[in-house]
Amino acid sequence: MKSFFSLIFASSMLVFSAFSYADEPTYVVGAGGTYRPFEFENSQRELEGFDIDLIKAIADAEHFNIKLINTPWDSIFASLNNGERDIIISGITITDKRKNSVDFSLPYFPAEQVIVTQQGSNITALTDLNTKTVGVVNGSTADVVVSKVLGRNSRAIKRFDNTPLLLQDLYEQGIDAAVSDVGVVKFYIKMHPGKDFNLISDSNFEPQYFGIAVAKGNQKLNDKINAGLKKIVADGTYSKIYRKWFDDNVPTLPIN
């Protein structure tokens, strides 16, 4: 039974879900704090983001408690496998390799790459960038994909330290196009409404999804997460969370 609204922050960066269920289990959730807008620390050092809202909504839909702990990416899988965390959610792409060591929920976010251009650009596909200058975040998935198409040492590729720098350079016409994660780009556009970019999909971009991970073999917990995800999609909660962080183009998830 929902007893009281609680949101507790401590030096250990623990964050509790919106409601407390006295007779239900509490699961420790690991989430990174450096991948805006999915999970990041605000000015009060509180975790927030799309993933944070999502896992809280799932927990409330299934009436279980969570404790969220800011967990660095380089140790997040180890924290799950050694039992320090019960669940991890941190913009984790579902891959066959990762499936060997963790169990994933149903997909909750389409994590594909997109080409970003200025309005009025004649770029419609990745191959159009052969004669253009294209920006990517150094070492990112976009860097790998663009390097495969244009060549690792192509002079057409300009590498940046982060997405805001990349998109600001595009806005200032320092590059002709950018390639980056769709979620990060959509959030940037939402935060900078004066920068009206085109987003273009391409068949060279492999369809990918983010998933919530639990320890290998923990089917009971995974079933709870999947049931909660289905509920919040069906009742419109997912759409509300998506619109809060991105835009009105809410994706249809392959969860049936």
C-alpha positions in Angstrom: 0.0 0.0 0.0 1.3 3.5 -0.9 2.0 5.0 2.5 4.0 8.2 2.0 6.0 10.2 -0.6 9.7 9.8 0.1 12.8 11.0 -1.6 15.9 10.5 0.5 19.3 11.6 -0.5 22.5 10.8 1.4 26.2 11.1 0.9 26.2 7.6 -0.6 23.9 9.0 -3.3 21.0 6.7 -2.4 17.7 7.7 -3.9 14.4 6.0 -3.1 11.5 5.5 -5.4 8.5 7.7 -5.2 6.4 5.5 -2.9 7.3 3.1 -0.1 5.7 -0.4 0.0 6.2 -1.7 3.5 5.5 -5.3 2.8 7.3 -5.5 -0.6 11.0 -6.2 -1.4 13.6 -3.4 -2.0 15.9 -3.8 -4.9 19.2 -1.9 -5.2 19.5 -0.2 -8.6 22.8 1.0 -10.1 22.7 3.9 -12.5 25.5 6.1 -13.8 25.4 9.9 -13.3 27.1 11.1 -16.4 24.9 10.3 -19.4 22.5 13.2 -19.8 19.5 13.0 -20.3 19.3 9.3 -19.2 20.9 9.6 -15.8 22.9 12.5 -14.4 23.4 14.5 -11.2 21.6 17.8 -10.8 22.9 20.8 -8.8 21.9 19.1 -5.5 23.8 16.0 -6.5 20.5 14.1 -6.9 20.2 11.5 -9.7 17.6 12.3 -12.3 16.9 11.6 -16.0 14.8 9.5 -18.3 16.1 6.2 -16.9 15.5 7.3 -13.4 11.9 8.3 -14.0 11.4 5.1 -15.9 12.6 2.7 -13.2 10.7 4.5 -10.6 7.5 4.2 -12.7 8.1 0.5 -13.2 8.7 0.0 -9.5 5.5 1.8 -8.7 3.5 -0.1 -11.3 4.7 -3.4 -9.8 4.6 -2.2 -6.1 8.3 -2.9 -5.2 10.8 -0.5 -3.6 14.1 0.6 -5.1 17.3 2.2 -3.8 19.1 4.0 -6.5 22.9 4.3 -6.3 25.1 6.4 -8.5 27.4 3.7 -10.0 30.3 4.5 -12.4 30.0 2.9 -15.8 33.3 1.0 -15.5 32.1 -0.9 -12.5 28.4 -1.2 -13.2 28.3 -4.7 -14.6 30.7 -6.0 -11.8 28.4 -4.5 -9.2 25.5 -6.5 -10.6 27.4 -9.8 -10.9 28.9 -9.6 -7.4 25.5 -8.9 -5.9 26.0 -5.3 -4.8 23.2 -4.3 -7.2 20.0 -6.1 -8.1 19.2 -4.0 -11.2 21.3 -1.8 -13.5 19.9 0.9 -15.8 22.3 3.2 -17.4 21.6 3.6 -21.1 22.8 0.0 -21.6 22.6 -1.2 -25.2 21.3 -4.8 -25.5 24.0 -6.9 -27.3 24.6 -10.6 -27.7 27.9 -10.3 -25.9 26.3 -8.7 -22.8 23.5 -11.3 -22.9 26.2 -13.9 -22.0 26.7 -12.3 -18.6 23.4 -10.6 -17.7 19.7 -10.9 -18.5 18.0 -8.0 -20.2 14.5 -6.7 -19.9 12.4 -6.0 -22.9 13.7 -3.0 -24.9 12.7 0.3 -23.4 14.4 2.8 -25.7 15.5 2.8 -29.4 19.1 3.8 -29.2 19.9 4.3 -32.9 22.3 6.8 -34.4 21.0 9.7 -36.5 22.5 12.2 -38.9 21.9 15.7 -37.8 21.9 18.6 -40.3 20.9 22.2 -40.6 17.5 23.0 -42.0 17.7 23.3 -45.8 20.6 20.8 -46.1 20.6 18.5 -49.2 22.1 15.6 -47.1 19.7 12.7 -47.0 21.9 9.7 -46.3 25.3 8.8 -44.8 26.8 8.3 -48.2 26.1 12.0 -49.0 28.8 12.9 -46.4 31.7 11.7 -48.6 32.1 15.3 -49.9 31.1 17.0 -46.6 32.6 17.5 -43.2 30.9 15.4 -40.6 31.3 15.6 -36.8 31.2 12.8 -34.3 32.1 12.3 -30.6 35.6 10.8 -30.5 35.4 7.0 -29.8 31.6 6.9 -29.8 29.4 4.4 -31.7 28.9 7.2 -34.3 32.7 7.4 -34.7 32.8 3.7 -35.4 29.9 3.8 -37.9 31.1 6.8 -39.8 34.7 5.6 -39.9 33.5 2.3 -41.4 31.6 4.2 -44.2 34.0 7.0 -44.9 37.3 5.6 -43.7 39.0 6.0 -40.2 41.4 8.6 -41.5 39.0 10.4 -43.7 39.5 14.2 -43.7 35.8 14.5 -43.8 35.5 13.4 -40.2 35.9 15.9 -37.4 36.0 14.6 -33.8 34.7 16.3 -30.7 34.9 15.6 -26.9 31.2 15.7 -26.3 27.8 16.1 -28.0 27.1 19.7 -27.0 30.4 20.8 -28.6 29.6 18.8 -31.7 26.1 20.3 -32.1 27.2 23.8 -31.4 29.8 23.5 -34.2 27.1 22.3 -36.5 24.9 25.2 -35.5 27.8 27.6 -36.3 28.3 25.8 -39.6 31.7 24.6 -38.8 30.6 21.2 -40.1 28.0 20.1 -42.6 26.5 17.3 -40.5 26.8 15.4 -37.2 26.1 11.8 -36.3 25.2 11.0 -32.7 22.8 9.1 -30.4 19.2 10.0 -31.1 18.2 10.5 -27.4 21.1 12.8 -26.7 20.4 14.8 -29.8 16.7 15.1 -29.1 17.4 16.3 -25.5 19.8 18.9 -26.8 17.2 20.2 -29.2 14.6 20.3 -26.5 17.0 22.4 -24.3 18.0 24.7 -27.2 14.7 25.3 -29.1 16.3 28.0 -31.3 18.5 25.4 -32.9 16.2 23.7 -35.4 18.0 20.6 -36.8 17.0 17.9 -39.2 17.3 14.3 -37.9 17.9 11.7 -40.6 17.9 7.9 -40.2 20.1 5.7 -42.4 20.2 1.9 -43.2 23.9 1.8 -42.2 22.8 2.4 -38.6 22.1 -0.9 -36.9 18.8 -0.9 -34.9 19.7 -1.0 -31.2 17.8 -0.8 -28.0 18.5 0.0 -24.4 17.5 -2.6 -21.8 17.4 -2.9 -18.0 19.8 -5.6 -16.7 19.5 -8.1 -13.9 21.8 -10.9 -12.8 21.9 -14.0 -15.0 19.1 -16.3 -14.1 17.0 -13.9 -12.0 13.9 -14.5 -14.0 11.5 -13.5 -11.1 12.9 -10.0 -11.0 13.1 -9.7 -14.8 9.5 -10.7 -15.1 8.5 -7.9 -12.6 10.4 -5.3 -14.6 8.9 -6.5 -17.9 5.4 -6.5 -16.4 5.9 -3.0 -15.0 7.2 -1.8 -18.4 4.2 -3.1 -20.2 1.9 -1.5 -17.7 3.4 2.0 -18.0 3.4 1.8 -21.8 -0.3 0.7 -21.8 -1.4 3.4 -19.3 0.4 6.3 -21.0 3.1 6.8 -18.3 5.9 5.9 -20.6 4.7 8.5 -23.2 4.6 11.2 -20.5 8.1 10.4 -19.4 9.4 10.3 -23.0 7.8 13.7 -23.8 9.3 15.2 -20.6 12.8 14.4 -21.8 12.6 14.3 -25.6 9.7 15.2 -27.9 6.2 14.1 -29.0 7.5 11.4 -31.3 7.1 8.6 -28.8 8.5 5.3 -30.2 6.5 2.1 -30.5 8.5 -0.5 -28.4 8.8 -4.1 -29.5 7.5 -5.4 -26.1 4.6 -7.7 -27.0 
